[in-house]
């Protein structure tokens, strides 16, 4: 009477929510029975009128009704029961007496007034129901109210036995999932040991934050069954918030629990913590939205079952909070939630396996292998590939239409490894090793055809013989072409040798001419002046000194002319063209008629150099180009000539066989010794970079001097 108006309004709203929840409970419970999920009598129909009661035949407690066989309940035995209502619905009610609980169908009696906690008397007849015996009521009389009986503690075995049908029970477990269906109506999944119990909760309390909480629930146990009345699953209806007790609250944020590694899940611990959620991080390998995703964490794969439809992509970094459970061979996370930490930067790399032992070490991870495709079968949404891998059968599943693959092809598969337990292993403790495995392909792109199958047929054999004949003719033509090419190369080398001999001969003649016109004349003049000095040395010393000066000057001029004549010795090719023209001419000449691609470039200010420099660069370039053509079997050759103010450089590169410069081939096939001697004579430096299979690069730098 002293409560404020605000408090009064609050309690009024709470009471209204409770009444609303109770109304929803009655509609749901009645509808549940009416559609025949549990105990309806759709096939049997309502019984005939109530027969006369015989005191020796009337059943007076619920346990007697439940003990009847199908045929006995079908005889419509009279029933007079007293009990407390534990649940009410649009088609019937559930009452509990001191022996058991029983479902009562309304039939003719009006039961809209019945509420949970009412003490009632029921008169009617038995019926076998679809799952367990029930009562069809003729009259329902309220005798008063009474406390709801104490619930029976339900165990996992008791729930699975079917004996707890319509019993008022109490369970303890961890909330694994929660879904808001309608106003004041929620669907929960409760983990009881290794069992998942569906729960329908009716009440104003919002239970969406109870996932991972330890709770105590009290309610009526019902069963789902098939057409033969065989148990499929138990479920629990919890009417009202007073029947939900939170024993241990759930974490406010599931992503604040300690971070775990995938390989450490379900390992030994003296504490009983395996029932609660754990948090892991990893790289997404594959996802089936709303069902399952696989991730890679620290060298191990992990399967995660999650109802979330949020899409993630292979390579994404995610964080997962889920309940650990034992998989076939490795732990899994169930009823998981996840969030993305970072988008993918690259696709996850598969692990290549070459034998079964390696594959079985990577359960739930992304692996790659090569096998022979034997068969492709399946339906539009589930295809199965049968393969021969290392002489044994291997199966791979695919959830989308396959590619245009031909059986017998050698294929490379990339997919999730799904290890299968070895049923032949002896029973006992210790490590258990998987026996086989299957592959889960993410898409048709995970199958790469390496080699198509043989297609030998008589028609194709004839075609192949004709093709072989044609190829033989082409080969003969190729041999002839190669022979002619070799003859052309020999002719080119012979012509080059003749040119060099002609150049040497012309150079000898030039030197002879130079010496005749310079050195010989200078020596004659010196001799003449020395004779004059000899005659006049005693008589006129002044004139003798003058002639000595003239002779000395002539000697110096002759020496300079001699040096100039020797310095200007050059190849005949360089007499008629510049260094870059000569090198390009040799490059074109040696590769003419081949498939070698060539490139010639000149950088800097092109100019004539001292003959010795030009001649040595020409010979080094000629040797390197010849080696690339003859021995390296190159496909591309590039030559670059570089002119600088104080040095000249030449670079020859090819993509041929290459060699190890530290271990020269026998016979010095590449003429490296000659190249180094020429470079050393000019005070330059030579660098040769090569390795087997990587081609060769020859670079020479020679200083320019006056």
HUWO-V269543 format. One record per helix or strand of 2 or more residues. SS is the DSSP state (H for helix, E for strand). FROM is the first residue (numbers start at 1). TO is the last residue. Records with the same first field share a line. If there is no record, write none. Layout:
SS=FROM-TO / FROM-TO
//
This chain:
H=5-34 / 62-66 / 70-73 / 156-161 / 208-210 / 241-243 / 254-256 / 262-264 / 356-360 / 444-446 / 458-536 / 541-567 / 572-576 / 579-591 / 611-630 / 672-681
E=78-88 / 92-96 / 101-105 / 118-127 / 134-145 / 152-153 / 168-182 / 185-192 / 195-202 / 214-225 / 231-239 / 244-248 / 277-288 / 292-297 / 300-305 / 317-326 / 331-342 / 351-352 / 366-379 / 382-389 / 392-398 / 410-420 / 436-441 / 447-451 / 597-604 / 636-643 / 647-654 / 685-690 / 696-703
//
